[in-house]
Amino acid sequence: MFGPTAVVPTAESVSREHSLSSLSSRIGYDATGNRTTYNQGQRSYTYNADGKLASYTATGKLAAYLYDGLGQRVQKTVNGVARRFAYDLDGKLVAEFNQTHGIVAEIVYLGTMPVSMIAANQIYAIHSDWRDAPRQIDGPNQVPVWAWDPAPFGGGAPYDRPAGQLVKFVFNLRYPGQYYDDESDLFYNHARYYDPSLGRYLESDPIGLDGGINTYAYVGGNPISYVDPSGLQAVVGVLPGASGGVAIAGGIAGNPNPEHQQIHPIPDDVLNVVCLMNPLCNGARILMSDMDADAVGDSCMLNEGKQGDFWKGLKPYRGKTKTNGKTGKERRFYEWDHTHGDIETYDPRGRHLGSANPETGAMTKPPAPGRKIDL
């Protein structure tokens, strides 16, 4: 839910103990590695046939979750009250509805950055940081109504009571791809659910140890530099003060480490990387698309017709699809994206892994949930 609402006090607190001995006694798992109980069974979790969280139960709380064919959560029902969600083609949350289908809020983005919210016939300005995480919201009178100063792994409640009033302003977006669930203190993160109090996911990485030795880790323990919009793949944006290029994390898992996920340093003169990772630059590219590229610099003007060395070096597979020629888990399939001028990348089963730079092959965008091709 978004916007002003009545305050609901709660005495529930989340333990922040991180010792392995205490965690092992408080958390239970099923055979596939999904969390089933927490705090000696005070909280319980069940999963559907696809391994998605289906229900959450705690004292005085019963929540159920429904998903569409793309694996996106489209409804949650807490103690009999339903909320419904709508997404754009990139999987970003754009609208929330109540159980009678009335619209609660709409979210406006500039690229991947949330910049505005419309709720209760009011327009609110969202101020986001370098990770596209919302940090402050101003009301129509330009007075802050909400602010979030999170701990590195996303813990910490936002300031949500403007002017000290007994009405709190509710806004549930957190790090990119995450939605805060008040009933469980978890972040819905598309493919998985994230526990910010522990800095780890409830579910094990679906690719197992191929994603790193810690299959529950969030962005390999580096939430300052990385985000994980899909719950499957860590990516980096344009870091403040970065020089000598920008690092792009490739691969599937949420563990950007040298053994399982290559970190590619991208030179400053490589076309389009900064634009692809910086929504402000994307906006500038759209506004200036009719201008001479030299006037704004090659780094922020993507030549969508340019097919780079990596793309040219791939082997034909079938029709418009190419392959890297490798076998087993290392095999990849690629298709040219004429809209964005990059390469859509797929695993051996045709599942989308994200977008890649046509010059270097480095991953630049996370996977689109549910996207597949027939091979």
Long-range contacts (C-beta under 8 A, 24 or more apart in sequence): 1-83, 1-96, 1-104, 1-105, 1-170, 1-172, 2-96, 2-104, 2-105, 2-117, 2-119, 2-170, 2-171, 2-172, 3-104, 3-105, 3-117, 3-119, 3-120, 3-122, 3-169, 3-170, 3-171, 4-120, 4-145, 4-167, 4-168, 4-169, 4-170, 5-167, 5-168, 5-169, 5-170, 6-166, 6-167, 6-168, 7-161, 7-166, 7-167, 7-168, 12-58, 12-185, 14-155, 14-185, 14-197, 15-39, 15-197, 16-155, 16-197, 16-198, 18-198, 23-198, 32-204, 33-203, 33-204, 33-215, 34-202, 34-203, 34-204, 35-202, 35-203, 43-184, 45-202, 47-203, 51-203, 51-206, 53-193, 53-202, 53-203, 56-181, 56-183, 56-184, 56-186, 58-183, 58-184, 61-183, 61-184, 63-181, 63-183, 63-184, 69-370, 70-369, 70-370, 70-371, 71-190, 71-191, 71-369, 71-370, 72-190, 72-369, 72-370, 73-179, 73-188, 76-181, 78-183, 85-179, 89-368, 90-368, 91-177, 91-190, 91-229, 91-230, 91-368, 91-369, 93-173, 93-179, 107-173, 109-279, 110-279, 110-280, 110-282, 110-283, 111-278, 111-279, 111-280, 111-282, 111-283, 112-176, 112-229, 112-279, 113-279, 113-280, 114-173, 117-171, 130-237, 130-238, 130-239, 130-240, 131-175, 131-176, 131-227, 131-237, 132-176, 132-227, 132-237, 132-279, 133-174, 133-175, 133-176, 133-227, 134-171, 134-173, 134-174, 137-169, 137-171, 145-169, 146-171, 148-174, 150-174, 150-196, 151-196, 152-199, 152-223, 152-224, 153-196, 153-199, 153-218, 153-223, 154-178, 154-187, 154-194, 154-196, 154-199, 154-223, 155-196, 155-197, 155-199, 156-196, 175-223, 175-227, 175-228, 176-227, 176-228, 176-229, 177-227, 177-228, 177-229, 177-230, 177-231, 177-366, 189-228, 189-230, 189-231, 190-229, 190-230, 190-231, 190-232, 190-369, 191-230, 191-231, 191-232, 191-369, 192-231, 192-232, 194-218, 194-231, 199-223, 201-231, 201-254, 205-232, 205-253, 205-254, 205-255, 206-232, 207-252, 207-253, 210-252, 210-253, 210-260, 210-329, 211-251, 211-252, 211-253, 211-254, 211-255, 211-260, 211-261, 212-253, 212-254, 212-255, 212-257, 212-259, 212-260, 212-261, 213-255, 214-255, 215-253, 217-254, 217-255, 218-254, 219-254, 219-255, 219-256, 220-254, 220-255, 220-256, 220-257, 220-261, 222-256, 226-256, 228-254, 228-366, 229-366, 230-366, 230-367, 230-369, 232-366, 232-367, 233-353, 233-354, 233-363, 233-366, 233-367, 234-261, 235-277, 235-354, 235-363, 235-364, 235-365, 235-366, 236-277, 237-277, 237-278, 238-274, 238-277, 238-278, 238-281, 244-268, 245-270, 246-273, 246-274, 246-277, 248-273, 248-277, 248-357, 248-362, 248-363, 248-364, 249-363, 250-356, 250-361, 250-362, 250-363, 251-363, 252-347, 252-353, 252-367, 264-360, 264-362, 266-357, 266-360, 266-362, 268-299, 269-298, 269-299, 270-357, 270-359, 270-360, 271-298, 271-299, 271-301, 271-302, 271-303, 271-306, 271-308, 271-359, 272-302, 272-303, 272-341, 272-342, 272-357, 273-299, 273-357, 273-362, 273-364, 274-299, 274-300, 275-299, 275-300, 275-301, 275-302, 276-302, 276-340, 276-342, 276-355, 276-357, 276-364, 276-365, 277-364, 302-340, 302-341, 303-341, 304-338, 304-339, 304-340, 304-341, 305-341, 306-341, 306-358, 306-359, 307-336, 307-358, 308-357, 308-358, 308-359, 308-360, 309-359, 309-360, 310-343, 310-356, 310-357, 310-358, 310-359, 310-360, 310-361, 311-336, 311-343, 311-358, 318-375, 321-373, 321-375, 333-373, 333-375, 335-373, 346-372, 346-373, 346-375, 348-375, 349-375, 350-374, 350-375
